[in-house]
Amino acid sequence: MSNQSSAETLECLYQLLNYVDEDDEALIRDATLRYGNDYLEICNQARGLLSSLGDRADGEVRRFYELLADHAMGRIRGFGNATYALARYMELGGREVVLRVQFRLMGFAEDIVEDLIRAGVLMHRSRDVLFVPEYLIPRLLEISGDITIPDVKELLSGANIRELIAVEAAVFGARPVNWLFRAIYGMDFRELITGTRIDGLLDGSVGELILNPAIDVQAVRALIHEMKDSAARSFKRILSPHGQYMYSRVARCGVVYTVFGEGGRELILLCPWVIPSRRFLDYHSREERVIVVGASPSNEFAELMRRHTEELPSRTGFVFLSNNEAMVYSPRASSKSFDSFLDFLYRSNLKVTYLN
C-alpha cells in the first residue's frame, strides 16, 4: 500500500470513527468528493481496518495524526483564506446550512464547502453537521489569511425598516410577541426573517438570521443604539412633550417621562422601529405608557389588538407616526395622562386619527 493510499485509508477510518448518523449518505458523499473513483475501495479498506482493530482503532489512528495533517495540508493550496476564516471566525465547524451562508456572507464562492470537504479540511459528523478533524486544528490555527470586514455603518445607512429590525433581532437575540409584531408590521416575524438578505452582513433565507461571522457584534449593537437614539430624538422634537429625554439600552428606544398637572404622568417610549418582545412590553409595564412607533400599523392592527386585549397592560396606548400623521390607539383603561399626551399631538401640526 502506498503512503498516499495509506493516508487516505486512515483519513477515511478517522471519519468513520467520528461519524454518528445511521444514514451514511453524507459519509459516502464526502468520500466521493475526496477520493474520486477510488472512494469505494478506500471506504472498504477503512471499514476492514475498523473491524480488525475494534476498540483499538481510535488509538491506532492517533499515532498517525501528523501524517494525516501533512496529507490534508498538501491539498488546501488555494483555500488559505477559507481555512483561515473557518478557524478564526467559524468555530471550526457547525451546521452545514449555517456554514454555507456564513461563507457566502464573507464573499466566498458557493462551492467552497465542497472544496474544503474534498481537501479533508471539513468532514461530515452527521448528515447536517461538519467539523474540522482534530489532527488539523493546530495547523489551521497557525494559518494567516485576508478576510474583508464589511463597513456595517455603510450597509445599514441604506437599510429599510424591515432590514433594521432583522439586524437588531440578530445581534441582540430579540424575538417578538408574534401576534403584536404582525399587528404592527403586517407579517409574521418568520416571514420577515426568510425575506431578509443584506449582502455581506445578514441572511435569513434558510429560516434563521445568520450574521457574517467576521463582523464585530458589539460594534453593530452600538450602531443600532446610535441610530435609534438619533431617530427617537427627532420624534421628540416633532412631538415636543415636556420632560427629560433619555435613551434606554434595555428597551432600545428613546424615553421621555412626562409629568402633567394634578399628579398625572406618562412614560413615552419613542421607537423608530420596534421588536415588541416580552422584555420590551414588560419595561415599566405598570406605568401609564404610550408607545410611539415610526411606521403605519397594518390593516389588522385594531382587530388583533381587540382579539388579544387581555395580553397587554391596560394602561398602554400606541401612536404611529407616518407622513405627518399620528394614528392613535387608546389604552384600554381611560387615562387623564393619555388625554394630556394627545394635546401634544394636536399642537404638533400632525394630522391625528384614531384606530379605536
ROPA-753345 format. One record per residue (C-alpha): x, y, z; residue number from 1. Coordinates in nm, 4 decimals, decimal comma, m for minus. Example, Ala and Ser with C-alpha at 12.3 -4.5 7.8 and 13.67 -1.06 7.14 Angstrom:
ROPA-753345
+----------+----------+----------+-----+
!        X !        Y !        Z ! num !
+----------+----------+----------+-----+
!   1,2300 !  m0,4500 !   0,7800 !   1 !
!   1,3670 !  m0,1060 !   0,7140 !   2 !
+----------+----------+----------+-----+
***
This chain:
ROPA-753345
+----------+----------+----------+-----+
!        X !        Y !        Z ! num !
+----------+----------+----------+-----+
!   0,0000 !   0,0000 !   0,0000 !   1 !
!   0,1460 !   0,3403 !  m0,0985 !   2 !
!   0,1904 !   0,6229 !   0,1527 !   3 !
!  m0,0918 !   0,8179 !  m0,0165 !   4 !
!  m0,3367 !   0,5284 !  m0,0108 !   5 !
!  m0,2402 !   0,4539 !   0,3498 !   6 !
!  m0,3107 !   0,8177 !   0,4444 !   7 !
!  m0,6417 !   0,8127 !   0,2596 !   8 !
!  m0,7490 !   0,4889 !   0,4290 !   9 !
!  m0,6551 !   0,6285 !   0,7715 !  10 !
!  m0,8347 !   0,9547 !   0,6903 !  11 !
!  m1,1484 !   0,7613 !   0,5952 !  12 !
!  m1,1151 !   0,5494 !   0,9086 !  13 !
!  m1,0912 !   0,8670 !   1,1207 !  14 !
!  m1,4175 !   0,9946 !   0,9721 !  15 !
!  m1,5821 !   0,6554 !   1,0277 !  16 !
!  m1,4842 !   0,6732 !   1,3941 !  17 !
!  m1,6366 !   1,0208 !   1,4294 !  18 !
!  m1,9483 !   0,9720 !   1,2191 !  19 !
!  m2,2630 !   0,9424 !   1,4316 !  20 !
!  m2,5504 !   0,9126 !   1,1815 !  21 !
!  m2,7110 !   0,5798 !   1,0969 !  22 !
!  m2,7589 !   0,7047 !   0,7420 !  23 !
!  m2,4138 !   0,7021 !   0,5749 !  24 !
!  m2,5189 !   0,9117 !   0,2716 !  25 !
!  m2,3145 !   1,2148 !   0,3835 !  26 !
!  m2,0158 !   0,9910 !   0,4581 !  27 !
!  m2,0252 !   0,8412 !   0,1080 !  28 !
!  m2,0676 !   1,1868 !  m0,0454 !  29 !
!  m1,7534 !   1,3075 !   0,1348 !  30 !
!  m1,5561 !   1,0027 !   0,0205 !  31 !
!  m1,6696 !   1,0537 !  m0,3395 !  32 !
!  m1,5518 !   1,4152 !  m0,3338 !  33 !
!  m1,2232 !   1,3275 !  m0,1651 !  34 !
!  m1,1191 !   1,0072 !  m0,3382 !  35 !
!  m1,2996 !   1,0154 !  m0,6725 !  36 !
!  m1,3351 !   0,6792 !  m0,8450 !  37 !
!  m1,1398 !   0,5072 !  m0,5667 !  38 !
!  m1,3887 !   0,6013 !  m0,2955 !  39 !
!  m1,5487 !   0,2568 !  m0,2664 !  40 !
!  m1,2174 !   0,0752 !  m0,2378 !  41 !
!  m1,0878 !   0,3193 !   0,0236 !  42 !
!  m1,4117 !   0,3018 !   0,2252 !  43 !
!  m1,3988 !  m0,0785 !   0,2217 !  44 !
!  m1,0349 !  m0,0731 !   0,3370 !  45 !
!  m1,1267 !   0,1667 !   0,6191 !  46 !
!  m1,4211 !  m0,0488 !   0,7274 !  47 !
!  m1,1949 !  m0,3550 !   0,7226 !  48 !
!  m0,9414 !  m0,1798 !   0,9438 !  49 !
!  m1,2153 !  m0,0720 !   1,1833 !  50 !
!  m1,3418 !  m0,4299 !   1,2041 !  51 !
!  m0,9969 !  m0,5765 !   1,2686 !  52 !
!  m0,8808 !  m0,3134 !   1,5183 !  53 !
!  m1,2081 !  m0,2882 !   1,7135 !  54 !
!  m1,1709 !  m0,0760 !   2,0268 !  55 !
!  m0,8049 !  m0,0097 !   1,9445 !  56 !
!  m0,8918 !   0,1792 !   1,6238 !  57 !
!  m0,9040 !   0,5268 !   1,7798 !  58 !
!  m0,5658 !   0,4862 !   1,9493 !  59 !
!  m0,4085 !   0,3500 !   1,6325 !  60 !
!  m0,5326 !   0,6413 !   1,4229 !  61 !
!  m0,3984 !   0,8909 !   1,6781 !  62 !
!  m0,0492 !   0,7550 !   1,6171 !  63 !
!  m0,0710 !   0,8890 !   1,2615 !  64 !
!  m0,2106 !   1,2364 !   1,3336 !  65 !
!   0,0982 !   1,4113 !   1,1913 !  66 !
!   0,0785 !   1,2051 !   0,8719 !  67 !
!  m0,2905 !   1,2865 !   0,8357 !  68 !
!  m0,2313 !   1,6577 !   0,8988 !  69 !
!   0,0501 !   1,6686 !   0,6407 !  70 !
!  m0,1720 !   1,4870 !   0,3903 !  71 !
!  m0,4599 !   1,7354 !   0,4319 !  72 !
!  m0,2373 !   2,0447 !   0,4363 !  73 !
!  m0,0983 !   1,9404 !   0,0996 !  74 !
!  m0,4448 !   1,9746 !  m0,0518 !  75 !
!  m0,5523 !   2,3168 !   0,0768 !  76 !
!  m0,3473 !   2,5234 !  m0,1679 !  77 !
!  m0,5801 !   2,7939 !  m0,2982 !  78 !
!  m0,8148 !   2,7707 !   0,0002 !  79 !
!  m0,5973 !   2,9505 !   0,2562 !  80 !
!  m0,8397 !   3,2357 !   0,3207 !  81 !
!  m1,1323 !   2,9953 !   0,3592 !  82 !
!  m0,9439 !   2,7762 !   0,6075 !  83 !
!  m0,8357 !   3,0884 !   0,7968 !  84 !
!  m1,1989 !   3,2062 !   0,8113 !  85 !
!  m1,3086 !   2,8628 !   0,9304 !  86 !
!  m1,0590 !   2,8670 !   1,2170 !  87 !
!  m1,0762 !   3,2371 !   1,3038 !  88 !
!  m1,4464 !   3,3159 !   1,2722 !  89 !
!  m1,6493 !   2,9962 !   1,2340 !  90 !
!  m1,5534 !   2,7897 !   1,5390 !  91 !
!  m1,4063 !   2,5099 !   1,3245 !  92 !
!  m1,7390 !   2,3788 !   1,2022 !  93 !
!  m2,1088 !   2,3620 !   1,2762 !  94 !
!  m2,4358 !   2,3030 !   1,0949 !  95 !
!  m2,3736 !   2,2789 !   0,7223 !  96 !
!  m2,6559 !   2,5134 !   0,6232 !  97 !
!  m2,5156 !   2,7824 !   0,8545 !  98 !
!  m2,1567 !   2,7397 !   0,7346 !  99 !
!  m2,2660 !   2,7758 !   0,3721 ! 100 !
!  m2,4426 !   3,1044 !   0,4457 ! 101 !
!  m2,1507 !   3,2325 !   0,6546 ! 102 !
!  m1,9022 !   3,1610 !   0,3771 ! 103 !
!  m2,1305 !   3,3349 !   0,1271 ! 104 !
!  m2,1599 !   3,6414 !   0,3519 ! 105 !
!  m1,7798 !   3,6582 !   0,3685 ! 106 !
!  m1,7595 !   3,6615 !  m0,0108 ! 107 !
!  m1,6548 !   3,3037 !  m0,0858 ! 108 !
!  m1,7800 !   3,1023 !  m0,3821 ! 109 !
!  m2,0903 !   2,8873 !  m0,3429 ! 110 !
!  m1,8904 !   2,5630 !  m0,3723 ! 111 !
!  m1,6269 !   2,6424 !  m0,1093 ! 112 !
!  m1,7745 !   2,3880 !   0,1325 ! 113 !
!  m1,7311 !   2,1127 !  m0,1279 ! 114 !
!  m1,3728 !   2,2305 !  m0,1866 ! 115 !
!  m1,2937 !   2,2054 !   0,1852 ! 116 !
!  m1,4552 !   1,8617 !   0,2128 ! 117 !
!  m1,2533 !   1,7492 !  m0,0896 ! 118 !
!  m0,9347 !   1,8755 !   0,0780 ! 119 !
!  m1,0160 !   1,6922 !   0,4012 ! 120 !
!  m1,0425 !   2,0170 !   0,5974 ! 121 !
!  m1,4118 !   1,9567 !   0,6664 ! 122 !
!  m1,5873 !   1,6272 !   0,7305 ! 123 !
!  m1,9466 !   1,5365 !   0,7995 ! 124 !
!  m2,0032 !   1,4201 !   1,1558 ! 125 !
!  m2,3665 !   1,3600 !   1,0664 ! 126 !
!  m2,5992 !   1,4448 !   0,7812 ! 127 !
!  m2,6238 !   1,8094 !   0,8891 ! 128 !
!  m2,3035 !   1,8820 !   1,0841 ! 129 !
!  m1,9498 !   1,9480 !   0,9573 ! 130 !
!  m1,6324 !   1,9535 !   1,1641 ! 131 !
!  m1,2577 !   2,0031 !   1,1288 ! 132 !
!  m1,0592 !   1,6877 !   1,2134 ! 133 !
!  m0,8811 !   1,7104 !   1,5475 ! 134 !
!  m0,5408 !   1,6493 !   1,3917 ! 135 !
!  m0,5796 !   1,9568 !   1,1672 ! 136 !
!  m0,6847 !   2,2092 !   1,4304 ! 137 !
!  m0,3311 !   2,3108 !   1,5460 ! 138 !
!  m0,2257 !   2,3626 !   1,1830 ! 139 !
!  m0,5318 !   2,5705 !   1,0935 ! 140 !
!  m0,4869 !   2,7928 !   1,3965 ! 141 !
!  m0,1439 !   2,8876 !   1,2625 ! 142 !
!  m0,2723 !   2,9897 !   0,9190 ! 143 !
!  m0,2998 !   3,3592 !   0,8371 ! 144 !
!  m0,5423 !   3,4946 !   0,5835 ! 145 !
!  m0,7121 !   3,8003 !   0,4395 ! 146 !
!  m1,0826 !   3,8472 !   0,5103 ! 147 !
!  m1,2634 !   4,1649 !   0,4067 ! 148 !
!  m1,4561 !   4,3103 !   0,7006 ! 149 !
!  m1,7663 !   4,4932 !   0,5729 ! 150 !
!  m1,8384 !   4,8542 !   0,6646 ! 151 !
!  m2,1521 !   4,7924 !   0,8713 ! 152 !
!  m2,2310 !   5,1615 !   0,9072 ! 153 !
!  m2,2389 !   5,1989 !   0,5304 ! 154 !
!  m2,4522 !   4,8852 !   0,4893 ! 155 !
!  m2,7057 !   4,9994 !   0,7485 ! 156 !
!  m2,7238 !   5,3540 !   0,6154 ! 157 !
!  m2,9236 !   5,2235 !   0,3200 ! 158 !
!  m3,1258 !   4,9631 !   0,5098 ! 159 !
!  m3,5032 !   4,9795 !   0,5280 ! 160 !
!  m3,7031 !   4,9329 !   0,8488 ! 161 !
!  m3,7544 !   4,5606 !   0,8000 ! 162 !
!  m3,3823 !   4,5079 !   0,7480 ! 163 !
!  m3,3008 !   4,7146 !   1,0576 ! 164 !
!  m3,5441 !   4,5059 !   1,2613 ! 165 !
!  m3,3765 !   4,1880 !   1,1364 ! 166 !
!  m3,0279 !   4,3166 !   1,2195 ! 167 !
!  m3,1387 !   4,4210 !   1,5682 ! 168 !
!  m3,3019 !   4,0834 !   1,6254 ! 169 !
!  m2,9849 !   3,9048 !   1,5116 ! 170 !
!  m2,7318 !   4,0967 !   1,7224 ! 171 !
!  m2,9456 !   4,1174 !   2,0382 ! 172 !
!  m3,1146 !   3,7779 !   2,0099 ! 173 !
!  m3,4531 !   3,9514 !   2,0356 ! 174 !
!  m3,7759 !   3,7767 !   1,9408 ! 175 !
!  m4,1161 !   3,9474 !   1,9326 ! 176 !
!  m4,4588 !   3,8502 !   2,0550 ! 177 !
!  m4,5598 !   3,7379 !   1,7084 ! 178 !
!  m4,9243 !   3,8498 !   1,7048 ! 179 !
!  m4,8220 !   4,2026 !   1,8067 ! 180 !
!  m4,5407 !   4,2107 !   1,5521 ! 181 !
!  m4,7942 !   4,1091 !   1,2881 ! 182 !
!  m5,0378 !   4,3739 !   1,4116 ! 183 !
!  m4,7743 !   4,6441 !   1,3699 ! 184 !
!  m4,5917 !   4,5339 !   1,0563 ! 185 !
!  m4,8459 !   4,3150 !   0,8779 ! 186 !
!  m4,6352 !   3,9989 !   0,8645 ! 187 !
!  m4,5226 !   3,7142 !   1,0860 ! 188 !
!  m4,1725 !   3,7540 !   1,2220 ! 189 !
!  m4,0653 !   3,4324 !   1,0474 ! 190 !
!  m4,1742 !   3,5860 !   0,7169 ! 191 !
!  m3,9502 !   3,8836 !   0,7857 ! 192 !
!  m3,6588 !   3,6505 !   0,8648 ! 193 !
!  m3,6818 !   3,4456 !   0,5458 ! 194 !
!  m3,7183 !   3,7610 !   0,3355 ! 195 !
!  m3,4035 !   3,9256 !   0,4743 ! 196 !
!  m3,0770 !   3,9218 !   0,2841 ! 197 !
!  m2,8222 !   4,2002 !   0,3269 ! 198 !
!  m2,5125 !   4,1147 !   0,1244 ! 199 !
!  m2,2025 !   4,0944 !   0,3404 ! 200 !
!  m2,3940 !   4,1284 !   0,6657 ! 201 !
!  m2,7017 !   3,9140 !   0,7279 ! 202 !
!  m2,9024 !   3,6361 !   0,5652 ! 203 !
!  m3,2262 !   3,4791 !   0,6856 ! 204 !
!  m3,3121 !   3,2796 !   0,3739 ! 205 !
!  m3,2673 !   2,9426 !   0,5487 ! 206 !
!  m3,5192 !   3,0325 !   0,8198 ! 207 !
!  m3,2850 !   3,1779 !   1,0810 ! 208 !
!  m3,0889 !   3,5019 !   1,0983 ! 209 !
!  m2,7230 !   3,4330 !   1,0210 ! 210 !
!  m2,4661 !   3,7099 !   1,0579 ! 211 !
!  m2,1359 !   3,7438 !   0,8790 ! 212 !
!  m1,9123 !   3,5909 !   1,1488 ! 213 !
!  m1,6324 !   3,8360 !   1,0714 ! 214 !
!  m1,8266 !   4,1404 !   1,1915 ! 215 !
!  m1,7932 !   4,2829 !   1,5417 ! 216 !
!  m2,1336 !   4,2186 !   1,7010 ! 217 !
!  m2,0678 !   4,4685 !   1,9802 ! 218 !
!  m1,9981 !   4,7388 !   1,7219 ! 219 !
!  m2,3247 !   4,6596 !   1,5417 ! 220 !
!  m2,5143 !   4,6774 !   1,8714 ! 221 !
!  m2,3603 !   5,0179 !   1,9416 ! 222 !
!  m2,4587 !   5,1361 !   1,5923 ! 223 !
!  m2,8196 !   5,0190 !   1,6388 ! 224 !
!  m2,8371 !   5,2107 !   1,9678 ! 225 !
!  m2,6912 !   5,5188 !   1,7973 ! 226 !
!  m2,9364 !   5,5064 !   1,5060 ! 227 !
!  m3,2401 !   5,4532 !   1,7294 ! 228 !
!  m3,1313 !   5,7274 !   1,9690 ! 229 !
!  m3,0870 !   5,9768 !   1,6842 ! 230 !
!  m3,4263 !   5,8968 !   1,5290 ! 231 !
!  m3,6013 !   5,8976 !   1,8679 ! 232 !
!  m3,4658 !   6,2472 !   1,9380 ! 233 !
!  m3,6196 !   6,3656 !   1,6113 ! 234 !
!  m3,9544 !   6,2196 !   1,7262 ! 235 !
!  m3,9229 !   6,4188 !   2,0485 ! 236 !
!  m3,8649 !   6,7381 !   1,8504 ! 237 !
!  m4,1811 !   6,6695 !   1,6481 ! 238 !
!  m4,3998 !   6,5877 !   1,9487 ! 239 !
!  m4,2360 !   6,8349 !   2,1911 ! 240 !
!  m4,3507 !   6,6605 !   2,5095 ! 241 !
!  m4,2455 !   6,8035 !   2,8455 ! 242 !
!  m3,9916 !   6,6030 !   3,0397 ! 243 !
!  m3,6302 !   6,4976 !   3,0158 ! 244 !
!  m3,5218 !   6,2678 !   2,7343 ! 245 !
!  m3,3046 !   5,9603 !   2,7870 ! 246 !
!  m3,2173 !   5,6615 !   2,5742 ! 247 !
!  m3,2830 !   5,3185 !   2,7275 ! 248 !
!  m3,0444 !   5,0396 !   2,6293 ! 249 !
!  m3,2821 !   4,7958 !   2,7999 ! 250 !
!  m3,5886 !   4,8851 !   2,5910 ! 251 !
!  m3,3720 !   5,0056 !   2,2988 ! 252 !
!  m3,5774 !   5,3201 !   2,2466 ! 253 !
!  m3,5942 !   5,6827 !   2,3496 ! 254 !
!  m3,7819 !   5,7550 !   2,6739 ! 255 !
!  m3,9492 !   6,0718 !   2,7958 ! 256 !
!  m4,1015 !   6,0703 !   3,1446 ! 257 !
!  m4,3671 !   6,3404 !   3,1346 ! 258 !
!  m4,5437 !   6,4824 !   3,4392 ! 259 !
!  m4,8778 !   6,6568 !   3,3886 ! 260 !
!  m5,0869 !   6,8698 !   3,6220 ! 261 !
!  m5,2845 !   6,7138 !   3,9061 ! 262 !
!  m5,0256 !   6,4417 !   3,9536 ! 263 !
!  m5,0732 !   6,2729 !   3,6167 ! 264 !
!  m4,7640 !   6,1322 !   3,4497 ! 265 !
!  m4,6832 !   5,9200 !   3,1472 ! 266 !
!  m4,3886 !   5,7273 !   3,0080 ! 267 !
!  m4,3436 !   5,7982 !   2,6379 ! 268 !
!  m4,1424 !   5,5321 !   2,4523 ! 269 !
!  m4,0084 !   5,6680 !   2,1228 ! 270 !
!  m3,9422 !   5,3781 !   1,8830 ! 271 !
!  m3,8214 !   5,4478 !   1,5284 ! 272 !
!  m3,8792 !   5,0748 !   1,4820 ! 273 !
!  m3,9665 !   4,8170 !   1,7427 ! 274 !
!  m3,9319 !   4,4488 !   1,8207 ! 275 !
!  m4,2259 !   4,4046 !   2,0605 ! 276 !
!  m4,0618 !   4,1350 !   2,2696 ! 277 !
!  m4,1873 !   4,0309 !   2,6105 ! 278 !
!  m3,8899 !   4,2127 !   2,7607 ! 279 !
!  m3,9875 !   4,5330 !   2,5823 ! 280 !
!  m4,3530 !   4,5024 !   2,6833 ! 281 !
!  m4,2559 !   4,4461 !   3,0472 ! 282 !
!  m4,0495 !   4,7667 !   3,0583 ! 283 !
!  m4,2269 !   4,9797 !   3,3259 ! 284 !
!  m4,5463 !   4,7955 !   3,2335 ! 285 !
!  m4,7332 !   4,9182 !   3,5426 ! 286 !
!  m4,6836 !   5,2799 !   3,4409 ! 287 !
!  m4,9136 !   5,4729 !   3,2124 ! 288 !
!  m4,7298 !   5,4443 !   2,8826 ! 289 !
!  m4,7614 !   5,5437 !   2,5211 ! 290 !
!  m4,5520 !   5,3558 !   2,2655 ! 291 !
!  m4,4709 !   5,5771 !   1,9674 ! 292 !
!  m4,3693 !   5,3801 !   1,6577 ! 293 !
!  m4,2273 !   5,5268 !   1,3378 ! 294 !
!  m4,4479 !   5,3336 !   1,0957 ! 295 !
!  m4,8061 !   5,2941 !   0,9833 ! 296 !
!  m4,9770 !   4,9996 !   1,1525 ! 297 !
!  m5,1054 !   4,7097 !   0,9481 ! 298 !
!  m5,4695 !   4,6910 !   0,8466 ! 299 !
!  m5,5061 !   4,4110 !   1,1007 ! 300 !
!  m5,3856 !   4,6180 !   1,3956 ! 301 !
!  m5,7152 !   4,7136 !   1,5580 ! 302 !
!  m5,8672 !   4,3671 !   1,5106 ! 303 !
!  m5,5604 !   4,1854 !   1,6503 ! 304 !
!  m5,5451 !   4,4250 !   1,9441 ! 305 !
!  m5,9117 !   4,3601 !   2,0185 ! 306 !
!  m5,8569 !   3,9847 !   1,9936 ! 307 !
!  m5,5572 !   3,9913 !   2,2294 ! 308 !
!  m5,6723 !   4,2757 !   2,4506 ! 309 !
!  m5,6037 !   4,0932 !   2,7782 ! 310 !
!  m5,2420 !   4,0229 !   2,6815 ! 311 !
!  m5,1261 !   4,3839 !   2,7006 ! 312 !
!  m5,1052 !   4,6150 !   3,0031 ! 313 !
!  m5,4325 !   4,8048 !   3,0283 ! 314 !
!  m5,2629 !   5,1450 !   3,0611 ! 315 !
!  m5,0516 !   5,1225 !   2,7457 ! 316 !
!  m5,1511 !   5,3101 !   2,4312 ! 317 !
!  m4,9924 !   5,3323 !   2,0862 ! 318 !
!  m4,9241 !   5,6150 !   1,8446 ! 319 !
!  m4,7968 !   5,5528 !   1,4928 ! 320 !
!  m4,6153 !   5,8329 !   1,3119 ! 321 !
!  m4,6039 !   5,8322 !   0,9325 ! 322 !
!  m4,6225 !   6,1006 !   0,6634 ! 323 !
!  m4,7170 !   6,3826 !   0,9032 ! 324 !
!  m4,9960 !   6,1759 !   1,0515 ! 325 !
!  m5,0352 !   6,0391 !   1,4042 ! 326 !
!  m5,2561 !   5,7295 !   1,4273 ! 327 !
!  m5,3721 !   5,6745 !   1,7851 ! 328 !
!  m5,4744 !   5,3561 !   1,9619 ! 329 !
!  m5,6001 !   5,4495 !   2,3094 ! 330 !
!  m5,5232 !   5,2354 !   2,6146 ! 331 !
!  m5,7881 !   5,0003 !   2,7475 ! 332 !
!  m5,8101 !   5,1909 !   3,0759 ! 333 !
!  m5,9119 !   5,5550 !   3,0488 ! 334 !
!  m5,6328 !   5,7915 !   3,1432 ! 335 !
!  m5,6128 !   6,1652 !   3,2016 ! 336 !
!  m5,2403 !   6,1398 !   3,1307 ! 337 !
!  m5,3033 !   5,9907 !   2,7883 ! 338 !
!  m5,5578 !   6,2635 !   2,7178 ! 339 !
!  m5,2951 !   6,5201 !   2,8144 ! 340 !
!  m5,0457 !   6,3494 !   2,5821 ! 341 !
!  m5,2946 !   6,3854 !   2,2975 ! 342 !
!  m5,2763 !   6,7606 !   2,3485 ! 343 !
!  m4,9097 !   6,7398 !   2,2412 ! 344 !
!  m5,0171 !   6,5656 !   1,9240 ! 345 !
!  m5,2722 !   6,8309 !   1,8338 ! 346 !
!  m5,0161 !   7,1048 !   1,8965 ! 347 !
!  m4,7546 !   6,9287 !   1,6815 ! 348 !
!  m4,9203 !   7,0062 !   1,3456 ! 349 !
!  m4,9683 !   6,6346 !   1,2828 ! 350 !
!  m5,2942 !   6,5059 !   1,1427 ! 351 !
!  m5,4451 !   6,2944 !   1,4224 ! 352 !
!  m5,6638 !   5,9914 !   1,3509 ! 353 !
!  m5,7909 !   5,7157 !   1,5785 ! 354 !
!  m5,7688 !   5,3399 !   1,5417 ! 355 !
!  m6,0181 !   5,2627 !   1,8209 ! 356 !
+----------+----------+----------+-----+
***
